[in-house]
Structures are given as C-alpha cells and as structure tokens.
C-alpha cells in the first residue's frame, strides 16, 4: 500500500515541478530527481504486488481458456523456469554494483541532487527478492490447486486492478 502512496507523491511532486518551473520560473534538480527515484521505487517495489493480483501483462493465447489445473501447471513452469532464474541471475549480477554504490555512499552527479543514489540502486535486489518470494507463493498456491486443497482465483477477483 505504501507503493501506492509513492505513486501519489510522484504525481504531486511532478505537478509542483511544472508549476514552479513554468509559472514561477524556479527549477529544482532535487525535486526532478525525486520523481525519478519515486518512479523507480513504484515499479521495482510494486511489481510483486502486480504479480500477486495478476496485474502484469500476459499473452493469453492459451492461458485464458485453460482449465484451472492447466493454469496451475503453467504457473509452476513459468515461475520455476523463468521468474526465479531471471531474478536469481539479476540479483547475482547486480549485487556487486549495489555493494559498490553503498561502499561509496554514491550520490547524484548534480551538485544539488539527491545524495543517496545507493538507496535507489538497492531497489533492484529488493525487487528480485520480492518477485522470487511472490513466485514461491504462486507455486504453493498452484500446488494446492492441483491437490484440490484450494480453489483457483476467478477472473472477477482480478477486475479493477
């Protein structure tokens, strides 16, 4: 839910930047960078929430008309062979990059920018962990559907997201 508030804050800051620049002739690099940071946090930290609620993009050629058991099998396959391996590879690849940023306490290239780029970069491995955990949750749910212990989510549950 805090990610939704970040999106609202991003819109408000963007509005303030436009008003300050075009009405009052005042520009703020700090405010402009904060929009970039908020945008990164919204997408990197909100992705697992979107996956939880099937709010992500999916090519529904076969999936839409498939039985709940087939959907569960496809979900398990997708998580095991795509989601978790990609998140693991990304995590391994990006970890030294983030550690180096923390070691330097990397800040903005701009003098009046946000002096905490290392925090923004930390969202990348956090994204990998959250997506992998959500993938494990999908596997557990799918196994329960296949075992008959859970009912599959209906399409109506996902409308409005």
Secondary structure, 3 states (H helix, E strand, C coil): CHHHHHHHHHHHHHHHHHHHHHCCCCCCHHHHHHHHHHHHHHHHHHHHHHHHCCCCCCCCCCCCCCCHHHHHHHHHHHHHHHHHHHHHHHHHHHHHHHHHHHHHCCCCCCCCCCCCHHHHHHHHHHHHHHHHHHHHHHHHHHHHHHHCCCCCCCHHHHCCC
